[in-house]
């Protein structure tokens, strides 16, 4: 039975809700490609979160609803509109962020900071959820044969370390970005407007390193194509990727 977390401090409540949603999310492996990027969660996760104690979004006021119908004006309440620091996640991993949060915890005789505790709970839940994908892909690979086994082994390997650890290849970096995108959409109970920011700057070092290590460019292009196919499943035109331009140092 799900637990009602409504009485907890808001940061811990939201973290526990995310933890439970991720723990119960169905793991779905793609029929093609080498990237996992599907929520696999039955039903509406916003409704599930409310059932676990999350506050419901505010209703549209009656006068606003009348204006909307009369003048064909539309506006929606949305918790998202989020862009992550992918560079921090890819280069350090969530495990290092969790350790940093624990280092900031107060002394044993002082009250727990709900914000720090909630962050650590949420990030740990995401790491365990990623581990579930690795285990599922590994089990599927063990049961497969031929090219399908090779595909699933590659998919599983991309999930094996990311989460707790930083990404070490272009494949792992793409997979980590997809996982974080899904996790944020689930935590904010909205898949809309989850923009990817300066993804070119975040991913370029991994792309260059793989090329230098002898990974064929065609293989990296194939992975990137799989990545954009997975992104397109969100169907949200408000999700943007910035390509080109200048970084913070003027390069």
C-alpha positions as CSV (number, residue, x, y, z in Angstrom):
1,X,0.0,0.0,0.0
2,X,1.3,3.5,-0.8
3,X,2.2,5.8,2.1
4,X,0.5,9.2,2.5
5,X,3.4,11.6,2.9
6,X,1.3,14.7,3.3
7,X,2.3,15.4,6.9
8,X,6.1,15.5,6.2
9,X,8.0,18.8,5.6
10,X,7.6,19.8,2.0
11,X,11.2,18.9,0.8
12,X,11.1,15.5,2.4
13,X,7.5,14.9,1.3
14,X,8.4,15.6,-2.3
15,X,11.5,13.4,-2.1
16,X,9.6,10.5,-0.6
17,X,6.9,10.8,-3.2
18,X,9.6,10.7,-6.0
19,X,11.2,7.7,-4.3
20,X,8.0,5.8,-4.2
21,X,7.1,6.7,-7.8
22,X,10.5,5.6,-9.1
23,X,10.4,2.4,-7.0
24,X,7.1,1.4,-8.5
25,X,7.8,2.6,-12.1
26,X,7.7,-0.2,-14.6
27,X,11.0,-0.7,-16.4
28,X,10.6,-0.7,-20.2
29,X,13.5,-1.6,-22.5
30,X,13.4,-0.3,-26.1
31,X,12.8,-2.7,-28.9
32,X,15.5,-1.0,-30.9
33,X,18.5,1.2,-30.2
34,X,20.9,1.3,-27.3
35,X,19.4,4.0,-25.0
36,X,16.7,3.7,-22.4
37,X,14.3,6.6,-22.3
38,X,10.8,5.6,-21.4
39,X,8.9,6.4,-18.2
40,X,7.1,3.0,-18.1
41,X,4.8,4.3,-15.5
42,X,1.2,3.1,-15.6
43,X,-1.4,5.9,-15.5
44,X,-1.0,9.5,-14.7
45,X,2.0,10.1,-12.4
46,X,0.6,13.5,-11.3
47,X,-2.5,11.8,-10.0
48,X,-0.3,9.1,-8.3
49,X,1.7,11.8,-6.6
50,X,-1.4,13.5,-5.3
51,X,-2.6,10.2,-3.9
52,X,0.7,10.0,-2.0
53,X,0.2,13.4,-0.4
54,X,1.4,15.9,-3.0
55,X,-0.6,19.1,-3.2
56,X,-2.9,19.3,-6.2
57,X,-2.2,22.1,-8.7
58,X,-4.4,25.2,-8.3
59,X,-7.7,25.1,-10.2
60,X,-8.3,27.7,-13.0
61,X,-10.4,30.5,-11.5
62,X,-13.9,30.6,-12.9
63,X,-13.5,34.1,-14.4
64,X,-10.2,33.0,-16.1
65,X,-12.0,29.9,-17.5
66,X,-14.7,32.2,-18.9
67,X,-12.1,34.4,-20.5
68,X,-10.4,31.4,-21.9
69,X,-13.6,30.1,-23.6
70,X,-14.7,33.6,-24.8
71,X,-11.4,34.8,-26.3
72,X,-9.7,31.5,-27.1
73,X,-6.8,32.4,-24.8
74,X,-4.9,29.5,-23.2
75,X,-2.6,29.2,-20.3
76,X,-1.7,26.2,-18.2
77,X,-0.3,25.8,-14.7
78,X,3.0,24.0,-15.0
79,X,5.6,23.0,-12.4
80,X,8.4,22.4,-14.9
81,X,10.3,24.9,-17.0
82,X,13.5,23.4,-15.8
83,X,17.1,23.2,-17.2
84,X,19.6,21.1,-15.3
85,X,23.3,21.6,-14.8
86,X,24.1,18.5,-17.0
87,X,27.8,19.3,-16.9
88,X,28.0,18.9,-13.1
89,X,26.0,15.6,-13.3
90,X,28.0,14.1,-16.2
91,X,31.4,15.1,-14.9
92,X,30.9,14.2,-11.2
93,X,27.9,11.9,-10.9
94,X,25.0,12.0,-8.5
95,X,27.0,10.0,-5.9
96,X,29.4,12.9,-5.4
97,X,26.5,15.3,-5.0
98,X,24.9,13.0,-2.4
99,X,28.2,12.8,-0.5
100,X,28.4,16.6,-0.6
101,X,24.9,16.9,0.9
102,X,25.8,14.5,3.7
103,X,28.9,16.6,4.4
104,X,26.6,19.6,5.0
105,X,24.4,17.9,7.4
106,X,24.2,19.4,10.9
107,X,25.8,17.9,14.0
108,X,23.9,14.9,15.6
109,X,22.4,17.2,18.4
110,X,21.1,19.7,15.9
111,X,17.8,19.5,13.9
112,X,17.9,17.9,10.5
113,X,17.7,20.3,7.6
114,X,14.6,19.1,5.6
115,X,16.0,20.6,2.3
116,X,19.3,18.8,2.5
117,X,17.6,15.6,3.6
118,X,15.1,15.8,0.8
119,X,17.8,16.3,-1.8
120,X,19.8,13.3,-0.6
121,X,16.7,11.1,-0.6
122,X,15.7,12.2,-4.1
123,X,19.1,11.8,-5.7
124,X,19.6,8.3,-4.0
125,X,16.2,7.3,-5.3
126,X,17.2,8.3,-8.9
127,X,20.4,6.2,-8.6
128,X,18.5,3.1,-7.5
129,X,16.0,3.6,-10.3
130,X,18.9,3.7,-12.8
131,X,20.3,0.5,-11.3
132,X,17.0,-1.2,-11.9
133,X,17.3,-0.4,-15.6
134,X,20.8,-1.9,-15.6
135,X,19.6,-5.1,-13.9
136,X,16.7,-5.4,-16.3
137,X,18.9,-4.8,-19.4
138,X,21.5,-7.3,-18.1
139,X,18.9,-10.0,-17.5
140,X,17.4,-9.4,-21.0
141,X,20.8,-9.7,-22.5
142,X,21.5,-13.0,-20.7
143,X,18.4,-14.4,-22.3
144,X,19.0,-13.0,-25.8
145,X,21.2,-14.3,-28.6
146,X,23.2,-12.9,-31.5
147,X,22.9,-9.2,-32.5
148,X,20.1,-8.7,-30.0
149,X,22.3,-9.8,-27.2
150,X,25.0,-7.5,-28.3
151,X,22.6,-4.6,-28.4
152,X,21.2,-5.3,-24.9
153,X,24.7,-5.8,-23.5
154,X,25.7,-2.4,-24.8
155,X,22.5,-0.8,-23.4
156,X,23.1,-2.4,-20.0
157,X,26.7,-1.3,-19.9
158,X,25.7,2.3,-20.5
159,X,23.4,2.1,-17.4
160,X,25.8,0.2,-15.1
161,X,27.8,3.0,-13.5
162,X,26.0,6.3,-14.3
163,X,23.9,7.7,-11.5
164,X,26.3,7.1,-8.6
165,X,29.3,7.7,-10.9
166,X,30.2,10.2,-13.7
167,X,29.8,9.4,-17.3
168,X,32.9,7.9,-19.0
169,X,31.8,7.8,-22.7
170,X,29.5,9.5,-25.1
171,X,27.0,6.6,-24.8
172,X,26.9,6.9,-21.0
173,X,26.6,10.7,-21.2
174,X,23.6,10.5,-23.5
175,X,22.0,7.9,-21.3
176,X,22.6,10.0,-18.2
177,X,20.9,13.0,-19.8
178,X,17.9,10.9,-20.7
179,X,17.6,9.5,-17.2
180,X,17.8,12.9,-15.6
181,X,15.2,14.3,-18.0
182,X,12.8,11.5,-17.1
183,X,13.5,11.9,-13.3
184,X,12.9,15.6,-13.3
185,X,9.7,15.2,-15.3
186,X,8.5,12.7,-12.8
187,X,9.5,14.7,-9.8
188,X,7.8,17.9,-11.1
189,X,4.9,15.8,-12.4
190,X,5.2,17.4,-15.9
191,X,7.1,16.4,-19.0
192,X,6.7,19.8,-20.5
193,X,9.3,22.5,-20.9
194,X,12.2,20.4,-19.7
195,X,14.9,22.1,-21.8
196,X,18.4,20.7,-22.3
197,X,20.3,23.9,-22.3
198,X,23.9,23.9,-23.7
199,X,23.9,20.3,-24.5
200,X,26.5,20.7,-27.2
201,X,29.0,22.0,-24.6
202,X,28.0,19.3,-22.1
203,X,28.4,16.4,-24.6
204,X,31.3,17.6,-26.8
205,X,34.1,16.4,-24.5
206,X,32.7,12.9,-24.4
207,X,32.3,12.8,-28.2
208,X,35.9,14.0,-28.7
209,X,37.3,11.5,-26.2
210,X,35.5,8.6,-27.9
211,X,36.7,9.6,-31.3
212,X,40.3,9.9,-30.0
213,X,39.9,6.4,-28.4
214,X,38.9,4.9,-31.8
215,X,35.2,4.8,-31.5
216,X,33.8,5.1,-35.1
217,X,32.1,8.3,-35.9
218,X,29.2,6.4,-37.5
219,X,28.6,4.7,-34.1
220,X,28.5,8.0,-32.3
221,X,26.1,9.4,-34.9
222,X,23.9,6.4,-34.5
223,X,23.7,6.9,-30.7
224,X,22.9,10.6,-31.2
225,X,20.1,9.6,-33.5
226,X,18.7,7.2,-30.9
227,X,18.9,10.0,-28.4
228,X,16.8,12.4,-30.4
229,X,14.3,9.7,-31.1
230,X,13.9,9.2,-27.4
231,X,13.5,12.9,-26.8
232,X,10.9,13.1,-29.5
233,X,8.7,10.8,-27.5
234,X,8.0,13.6,-25.1
235,X,6.2,15.5,-27.9
236,X,6.8,18.9,-26.2
237,X,7.9,21.6,-28.6
238,X,8.8,23.8,-25.7
239,X,11.8,21.7,-24.8
240,X,14.8,23.4,-26.3
241,X,18.5,22.6,-27.1
242,X,20.9,25.4,-27.6
243,X,23.6,24.7,-30.2
244,X,26.5,27.0,-30.9
245,X,27.3,30.4,-29.3
246,X,29.6,31.5,-26.6
247,X,30.5,29.9,-23.2
248,X,31.0,31.7,-19.9
249,X,34.7,32.3,-20.7
250,X,33.9,33.8,-24.1
251,X,35.0,30.8,-26.2
